[in-house]
Amino acid sequence: MIHLSEIALKEIKRLQISRNKENSSFRISIKPGGCADLFYILDFDSKIQNTDHQFQNQGLSILVDPHSYAYIQELKLDFSEDLMGGGFRFHNPNALKTCSCGQSFTVNSNQ
């Protein structure tokens, strides 16, 4: 399961509208790299793969590929704004370590 805060959900829906992606799903994935080993990718996708994990949250379809899901199960996604601007905040119970930017993380190498 992927959990979104109310403010994260509002921001995702705002981005969908501003990018003309109202009919797309919100995709969360991970890629190798970043300062702590893996980093998050957030995007909109109009194609659902047969192997995707799919979740619904207040009318928003969330997609996660199986490889990424192994690393982000029970992820909590939040959004906050401060003097430096706004951004998504990731609370990943699978992360052993995160970098200071919060966009990159390390997990157990056995996963």
Contact map, one row per residue, 1 for C-alpha under 8 A:
111000000000000000000000000000000000000000000000000000100000000000000000111000000000000000000000000000000000000
111100000000000000000000000000000000000000000000000000100000000000000001111110000000000000000000000000000000000
111110000000000000000000000000000000000000000000000000000000000000000000011110000000000000000000000000000000000
011111011000000000000000000000000000000000000000000000001000000000000000000111000000000000000000000000000000000
001111111000000000000000000000000000000000000000000000000000000000000000000111100000000000000000000000000000000
000111111100000000000000000000000000000000000000000000000000000000000000000001000000000000000000000000000000000
000011111110000000000000000000000000000000000000000000000000000000000000000001110000000000000000000000000000000
000111111111000000000000000000000000000000000000000000000000000000000000000011100000000100000000000000000000000
000111111111100000000000000000000000000000000000000000000000000000000000000000000000000000000000000000000000000
000001111111110000000000000000000000000000000000000000000000000000000000000000000000000000000000000000000000000
000000111111111000000000000000000000000000000000000000000000000000000000000000100000000000000000000000000000000
000000011111111100000000010000000000000000000000000000000000000000000000000000000000000000000000000000000000000
000000001111111110000100000000000000000000000000000000000001000000000000000000000000000000000000000000000000000
000000000111111111000000000000000000000000000000000000000000000000000000000000000000000000000000000000000000000
000000000011111111100000000000000000000000000000000000000000000000000000000000000000000000000000000000000000000
000000000001111111111101000000000000000000010000000000000000000000000000000000000000000000000000000000000000000
000000000000111111111100000000000000000000000000000000000000000000000000000000000000000000000000000000000000000
000000000000011111111000000000000000000000000000000000000000000000000000000000000000000000000000000000000000000
000000000000001111111000000000000000000000000000000000000000000000000000000000000000000000000000000000000000000
000000000000000111111100000000000000000000000000000000000000000000000000000000000000000000000000000000000000000
000000000000000111111111000000000000000000010000000000000000000000000000000000000000000000000000000000000000000
000000000000100110011111000000000000000000000000000000000000000000000000000000000000000000000000000000000000000
000000000000000000001111100000000000000000000100000000000000000000000000000000000000000000000000000000000000000
000000000000000100001111110000000000000000011110000000000000100000000000000000000000000000000000000000000000000
000000000000000000000011111000000000000000011100000000000001111000000000000000000000000000000000000000000000000
000000000001000000000001111100000000000001111000000000000001111000000000000000000000000000000000000000000000000
000000000000000000000000111110000000000011111000000000000000011100000000000000000000000000000000000000000000000
000000000000000000000000011111000000000111100000000000000000011100010000000000000000000000000000000000000000000
000000000000000000000000001111100000000111000000000000000000000110011000000000000000000000000000000000000000000
000000000000000000000000000111110000011110000000000000000000000000010000000000000000000000000000000000000000000
000000000000000000000000000011111000011110000000000000000000000000000000000000000000000000000000000000000000000
000000000000000000000000000001111100111000000000000000000000000000000000000000000000000000000000000000000000000
000000000000000000000000000000111111111000000000000000000000000000000000000000000000000000000000000000010000000
000000000000000000000000000000011111111000000000000000000000000000000000000000000000000000000000000000111000000
000000000000000000000000000000001111110000000000000000000000000000000000000000000000000000000000001000011000000
000000000000000000000000000000001111111000000000000000000000000000000000000000000000000000000000111000011100000
000000000000000000000000000000011111111000000000000000000000000000000000000000000000000000000000000000011100000
000000000000000000000000000001111111111100000000000000000000000000000000000000000000000000000000000000011100000
000000000000000000000000000001111101111110000000000000000000000000000000000000000000000000000000000000111000000
000000000000000000000000000111100000011111000000000000000000000000000000000000000000000000000000000000110000000
000000000000000000000000001111100000001111100000000000000000000000000000000000000000000000000000000000000000000
000000000000000000000000011110000000000111110000000000000000000000000000000000000000000000000000000000000000000
000000000000000000000000011100000000000011111000000000000000000000000000000000000000000000000000000000000000000
000000000000000100001001111000000000000001111100000000000000000000000000000000000000000000000000000000000000000
000000000000000000000001111000000000000000111111000000000000000000000000000000000000000000000000000000000000000
000000000000000000000011100000000000000000011111000000000000000000000000000000000000000000000000000000000000000
000000000000000000000001000000000000000000001111100000000000000000000000000000000000000000000000000000000000000
000000000000000000000000000000000000000000001111110100000000001000000000000000000000000000000000000000000000000
000000000000000000000000000000000000000000000011111100000000000000000000000000000000000000000000000000000000000
000000000000000000000000000000000000000000000001111100000000000000000000000000000000000000000000000000000000000
000000000000000000000000000000000000000000000000111110000000000011000000000000000000000000000000000000000000000
000000000000000000000000000000000000000000000001111111000000001111000000000000000000000000000000000000000000000
000000000000000000000000000000000000000000000000001111100000001111001000000000000000000000000000000000000000000
000000000000000000000000000000000000000000000000000111110000111100000000000000000000000000000000000000000000000
110000000000000000000000000000000000000000000000000011111000111000000000000000000000000000000000000000000000000
000000000000000000000000000000000000000000000000000001111111110000000000000000000000000000000000000000000000000
000100000000000000000000000000000000000000000000000000111111110000000000000000000000000000000000000000000000000
000000000000000000000000000000000000000000000000000000011111000000000000000000000000000000000000000000000000000
000000000000000000000000000000000000000000000000000000011111100000000000000000000000000000000000000000000000000
000000000000100000000000110000000000000000000000000000011111110000000000000000000000000000000000000000000000000
000000000000000000000001110000000000000000000000000001111011111000000000000000000000000000000000000000000000000
000000000000000000000000111100000000000000000000000001111001111100000000000000000000000000000000000000000000000
000000000000000000000000111100000000000000000001000111100000111110000000000000000000000000000000000000000000000
000000000000000000000000001110000000000000000000000111000000011111011000000000000000000000000000000000000000000
000000000000000000000000000010000000000000000000001110000000001111111000000000000000000000000000000000000000000
000000000000000000000000000000000000000000000000001110000000000111111100000000000000000000000000000000000000000
000000000000000000000000000000000000000000000000000000000000000011111110000000000000000000000000000000000000000
000000000000000000000000000111000000000000000000000000000000000111111111000000000000000000000000000000000000000
000000000000000000000000000010000000000000000000000010000000000111111111100000000000000000000000000000000000000
000000000000000000000000000000000000000000000000000000000000000001111111100000000000000000000000000000000000001
000000000000000000000000000000000000000000000000000000000000000000111111100000000000000000000110000000000010001
010000000000000000000000000000000000000000000000000000000000000000011111111000000000000000011100000000000000000
110000000000000000000000000000000000000000000000000000000000000000001111111000000000000000011100000000000000000
111000000000000000000000000000000000000000000000000000000000000000000001111100000000000000011000000000000000000
111000000000000000000000000000000000000000000000000000000000000000000001111110000000000001111000000000000000000
011110000000000000000000000000000000000000000000000000000000000000000000011111000000000001110000000000000000000
011110010000000000000000000000000000000000000000000000000000000000000000001111100000000111100000000000000000000
000111110000000000000000000000000000000000000000000000000000000000000000000111110000000111100000000000000000000
000010110010000000000000000000000000000000000000000000000000000000000000000011111000011110000000000000000000000
000000100000000000000000000000000000000000000000000000000000000000000000000001111100011110000000000000000000000
000000000000000000000000000000000000000000000000000000000000000000000000000000111111111000000000000000000000000
000000000000000000000000000000000000000000000000000000000000000000000000000000011111110000000000000000000000000
000000000000000000000000000000000000000000000000000000000000000000000000000000001111100000000000000000000000000
000000000000000000000000000000000000000000000000000000000000000000000000000000001111110000000000000000000000000
000000000000000000000000000000000000000000000000000000000000000000000000000000001111111000000000000000000000000
000000000000000000000000000000000000000000000000000000000000000000000000000000111101111100000000000000000000000
000000000000000000000000000000000000000000000000000000000000000000000000000000111000111110000000000000000000000
000000010000000000000000000000000000000000000000000000000000000000000000000011110000011111000000000000000000000
000000000000000000000000000000000000000000000000000000000000000000000000000011110000001111100000000001100000000
000000000000000000000000000000000000000000000000000000000000000000000000001111000000000111110000000001100000000
000000000000000000000000000000000000000000000000000000000000000000000000001111000000000011111000000000000000000
000000000000000000000000000000000000000000000000000000000000000000000001111100000000000001111110000000000000000
000000000000000000000000000000000000000000000000000000000000000000000001111000000000000000111110000000000000000
000000000000000000000000000000000000000000000000000000000000000000000011100000000000000000011111000000000010000
000000000000000000000000000000000000000000000000000000000000000000000010000000000000000000011111110000001111000
000000000000000000000000000000000000000000000000000000000000000000000000000000000000000000000111110000001111000
000000000000000000000000000000000001000000000000000000000000000000000000000000000000000000000011111000001110000
000000000000000000000000000000000001000000000000000000000000000000000000000000000000000000000011111101111100000
000000000000000000000000000000000011000000000000000000000000000000000000000000000000000000000000111111111000000
000000000000000000000000000000000000000000000000000000000000000000000000000000000000000000000000011111000000000
000000000000000000000000000000000000000000000000000000000000000000000000000000000000000000000000001111110000000
000000000000000000000000000000000000000000000000000000000000000000000000000000000000000011000000011111111000000
000000000000000000000000000000000100001100000000000000000000000000000000000000000000000011000000011011111000000
000000000000000000000000000000001111111100000000000000000000000000000000000000000000000000000000011011111100000
000000000000000000000000000000000111111000000000000000000000000000000000000000000000000000000011111001111110000
000000000000000000000000000000000001110000000000000000000000000000000000000000000000000000000011110000011111000
000000000000000000000000000000000000000000000000000000000000000000000010000000000000000000000111100000001111101
000000000000000000000000000000000000000000000000000000000000000000000000000000000000000000000011000000000111111
000000000000000000000000000000000000000000000000000000000000000000000000000000000000000000000000000000000011111
000000000000000000000000000000000000000000000000000000000000000000000000000000000000000000000000000000000001111
000000000000000000000000000000000000000000000000000000000000000000000110000000000000000000000000000000000011111
